[in-house]
Structure formats: structure tokens, C-alpha cells
């Protein structure tokens, strides 16, 4: 299965006093990559919220910080769909520098109503997301 790739650069604001990426900023990198992945599948999250009243929320992140990224590094965030449930999406996300793994995460998203209740993924959305599994 082909991974979606999102390219980014490490800016000074992303780093700590040692000049390495502050750990919480990896979550920002993978969040941006997830947004771009969903958009690349033709899903407009704002339209989905407005038309069907559903949104995505992070339920769980299992993360491994493997090597530090540094100021000025060019990074690639790879996003792969691992599984779909009734209201759940599981993704693998990697942050790479020149092919070297720096950060790895398994992210579980849930589909929610705007009131915060679990909602099943609509069939047309499921079909768009499931495409990468096949």
C-alpha cells in the first residue's frame, strides 16, 4: 500500500534550547499530514461537518521517538491507513529524514457528532478512505 507523503521543514520555532525538535511538535507535524491525506482523498472536513454534522477526533496516539530532528531538516511524514472500524480509523504515521525513521506513531481517530457522541462513518466516506487499503 502506498503511503501519502507530506513534506515539511523544521523551523527554529519547532526546536528547544538544544536545537532539536521539541517532542510535542511531532504531533503537529503528523496532524498536518493527516489533514493533507484526507484532503488528497477528496474529503472536505468542513463540508462534512456542515452537511452531516460529523468530525474526526484523535482517540489514541502510540508514539515512538526514535531519533532527533534538528533545525533546518527537511522531513517527510508518511501516512498509511491501517484499518477501518464502524466509527474508527487507524493510521500509521512516520516522520522521516532522508529515509531515516525519526518518529513513528499509530493514531486512532474516531468519528463523532458535534455533540461528542460516536457516529458511524458514512458509506461514501468509508469508500474514499478504504481505497488505500485495496
C-alpha positions in Angstrom: 0.0 0.0 0.0 1.3 3.4 -1.0 1.8 6.0 1.7 0.6 9.6 1.4 3.6 11.9 1.8 3.6 15.3 3.3 6.8 17.4 3.2 7.8 19.9 5.8 10.9 21.7 7.2 12.0 22.2 10.8 11.9 25.8 11.7 13.6 27.5 14.7 10.2 27.7 16.4 9.9 23.9 16.3 13.1 23.4 18.4 14.1 23.5 22.0 17.2 25.0 23.6 19.3 22.2 22.2 18.2 22.9 18.6 16.3 19.7 18.3 12.5 19.3 17.6 10.5 19.7 20.8 8.7 16.4 21.3 5.2 17.8 21.1 5.8 19.3 17.7 5.9 15.8 16.1 2.2 15.7 16.9 1.7 18.9 15.0 3.6 17.5 12.0 1.5 14.3 11.9 -1.7 16.4 12.4 -0.9 18.5 9.3 -0.1 15.3 7.4 -3.4 13.7 8.3 -5.3 16.8 7.1 -3.4 16.7 3.8 -4.1 12.9 3.5 -7.8 13.4 4.0 -7.9 16.3 1.6 -6.0 14.2 -1.0 -8.8 11.7 -0.9 -11.3 14.4 -1.8 -12.8 14.8 1.7 -13.6 18.3 2.8 -13.8 18.1 6.6 -15.6 21.4 7.0 -18.2 20.4 4.4 -18.6 17.0 6.2 -19.2 18.8 9.5 -21.7 21.3 7.9 -23.6 18.7 5.8 -23.5 15.6 8.1 -22.6 17.0 11.5 -19.6 14.7 12.0 -16.0 15.4 12.8 -12.8 13.4 13.5 -11.1 13.4 16.8 -7.9 11.7 18.0 -8.7 8.9 20.5 -5.3 7.4 20.9 -1.7 8.0 19.9 1.0 5.4 20.4 4.3 7.2 19.7 8.0 6.2 19.5 10.6 9.0 19.4 13.5 7.3 17.6 16.0 10.0 16.6 16.0 13.8 16.9 15.2 16.1 14.0 17.1 19.4 14.0 16.6 23.0 12.9 16.7 23.1 9.1 16.0 19.4 8.5 13.7 18.6 5.6 11.2 16.0 6.7 8.6 13.7 5.1 5.6 12.5 7.0 4.2 9.3 5.6 0.6 8.3 6.4 -0.8 4.8 5.8 -4.3 3.6 6.6 -4.1 0.5 8.9 -7.7 -0.2 9.5 -11.3 1.0 9.5 -14.0 0.2 12.1 -17.6 1.3 12.3 -16.6 4.7 13.7 -12.8 4.3 13.9 -9.8 4.9 11.6 -6.4 3.6 12.5 -3.3 5.2 10.8 0.4 4.6 10.9 2.4 7.8 10.6 6.2 8.0 10.2 8.4 11.1 10.3 11.5 10.6 8.1 14.6 12.5 7.3 16.3 11.2 4.1 14.6 7.8 4.6 15.7 7.5 8.2 12.9 7.0 10.8 12.8 9.7 13.4 9.3 9.2 14.8 6.6 6.5 14.5 3.0 6.6 15.6 -0.1 4.6 15.4 -3.0 7.0 15.6 -6.7 6.1 16.2 -9.3 8.6 15.1 -13.0 8.4 15.9 -15.9 9.8 14.0 -18.0 12.0 16.3 -21.2 14.1 16.2 -20.6 17.7 17.0 -22.1 16.8 20.4 -19.2 14.4 21.0 -21.1 11.1 20.5 -19.7 8.3 18.4 -21.0 8.2 14.8 -20.6 5.6 12.1 -18.5 6.5 9.2 -20.9 7.4 6.3 -20.7 4.8 3.4 -19.3 7.3 0.9 -16.6 8.4 3.3 -15.8 4.8 4.1 -15.3 4.1 0.4 -13.0 7.1 0.0 -10.9 6.0 3.0 -10.9 2.3 2.2 -9.5 3.0 -1.3 -5.9 2.9 0.0 -6.5 -0.5 1.7 -7.0 -2.1 -1.7 
